[in-house]
Amino acid sequence: MNTTEATVSRQLKQVEDYFQFDIFETIGRNKRLTKMGGIIANKLGMRLDGLEDIVNGLSSDLDQAENTEIRIGAREEILALCANRIKTQCRLKLMLLDGAATADLIRRQALEIGITASECESYNYTRKCLFVDDLRLVIPRKWINSAKCAEDWAKTCDTYPYAQYSADLPYFDHFRSMYGLSNMGRCTYSCENWNLIRGRVEKQLNWSLIPSIFLAATVKHKHRDIVIYRLKRPLAPRKFYVYFKRSLMAKKWFRDISSQINKSIPTGLNDNCFF
């Protein structure tokens, strides 16, 4: 054991000093436990057996994590926001799905984690509101002219083309109504990916209405080519929910994944939204 006799004797003496009574007795050249030493050894043995069970359980849990595939379903930009940087021993399968398809797979229990604006009533999942798509008016800086707020700029928006997420979402109809506009510019780009729409604005091609959560990186880096305005009141905000399969929540490694997703959401824009 690469330990000298003197070292062992010193360690045994330290044990006796700690418990403050004789634990060993010498019989000839041998040592054996005293009655009290036997009691302590049994007690410690029970504790160590429990510790061994914990270690074995953790090892088993880790082995299970390494052999488990976790399917996460959501839209592409949401996966990029919430799932691309998850650290885990599990095998992650990121599934690019629209909201309806994500909700359908949740109902069929074919996902371990799903993120969607659709509400799915299922006892087999725990649900948490992940974020609200609070919209902001986002404009190429070169189109601002002398506008100081969203209301100022809305008066000139019919001059410029906009990009929309989906014609099915009434965001621009609500925007027109909110600011009493008779006309708006034409839509020249439609895509169900907020990151691509933000890219269009950054390239000075369109203005748009974009959820603040997908602008956090832009704000953090103080992008010089766009201006972000808060609207005078919330514009049809939608809640996005994350669904975690309930049967896996007892697993520490799965709870760790869920924690990483919950913490992945950046803080929203502050009250001063002009850049």
Rosetta blueprint (number, residue, H / E / L):
1 M L
2 N L
3 T L
4 T L
5 E H
6 A H
7 T H
8 V H
9 S H
10 R H
11 Q H
12 L H
13 K H
14 Q H
15 V H
16 E H
17 D H
18 Y H
19 F H
20 Q L
21 F L
22 D L
23 I L
24 F E
25 E E
26 T E
27 I E
28 G L
29 R L
30 N E
31 K E
32 R E
33 L E
34 T L
35 K H
36 M H
37 G H
38 G H
39 I H
40 I H
41 A H
42 N H
43 K H
44 L H
45 G H
46 M H
47 R H
48 L H
49 D H
50 G H
51 L H
52 E H
53 D H
54 I H
55 V H
56 N H
57 G H
58 L H
59 S H
60 S H
61 D H
62 L H
63 D H
64 Q H
65 A H
66 E H
67 N L
68 T L
69 E E
70 I E
71 R E
72 I E
73 G E
74 A E
75 R L
76 E H
77 E H
78 I H
79 L H
80 A H
81 L H
82 C H
83 A L
84 N L
85 R L
86 I L
87 K L
88 T L
89 Q L
90 C L
91 R E
92 L E
93 K E
94 L E
95 M E
96 L E
97 L L
98 D L
99 G H
100 A H
101 A H
102 T H
103 A H
104 D H
105 L H
106 I H
107 R H
108 R L
109 Q L
110 A L
111 L L
112 E L
113 I E
114 G E
115 I E
116 T E
117 A L
118 S L
119 E L
120 C L
121 E L
122 S L
123 Y L
124 N L
125 Y E
126 T E
127 R E
128 K E
129 C E
130 L E
131 F E
132 V E
133 D L
134 D L
135 L E
136 R E
137 L E
138 V E
139 I E
140 P E
141 R H
142 K H
143 W H
144 I L
145 N L
146 S L
147 A L
148 K L
149 C L
150 A H
151 E H
152 D H
153 W H
154 A H
155 K L
156 T L
157 C H
158 D H
159 T H
160 Y L
161 P L
162 Y E
163 A E
164 Q E
165 Y L
166 S L
167 A L
168 D L
169 L L
170 P L
171 Y H
172 F H
173 D H
174 H H
175 F H
176 R H
177 S H
178 M H
179 Y L
180 G L
181 L L
182 S L
183 N L
184 M L
185 G L
186 R L
187 C E
188 T E
189 Y E
190 S E
191 C L
192 E L
193 N L
194 W H
195 N H
196 L H
197 I H
198 R H
199 G H
200 R H
201 V H
202 E H
203 K L
204 Q L
205 L L
206 N L
207 W E
208 S E
209 L E
210 I E
211 P E
212 S H
213 I H
214 F H
215 L L
216 A H
217 A H
218 T H
219 V H
220 K H
221 H L
222 K L
223 H L
224 R L
225 D L
226 I E
227 V E
228 I E
229 Y E
230 R E
231 L L
232 K L
233 R L
234 P L
235 L L
236 A L
237 P L
238 R L
239 K E
240 F E
241 Y E
242 V E
243 Y E
244 F E
245 K E
246 R H
247 S H
248 L H
249 M L
250 A L
251 K L
252 K H
253 W H
254 F H
255 R H
256 D H
257 I H
258 S H
259 S H
260 Q H
261 I H
262 N H
263 K H
264 S L
265 I L
266 P L
267 T L
268 G L
269 L L
270 N L
271 D L
272 N L
273 C L
274 F L
275 F L
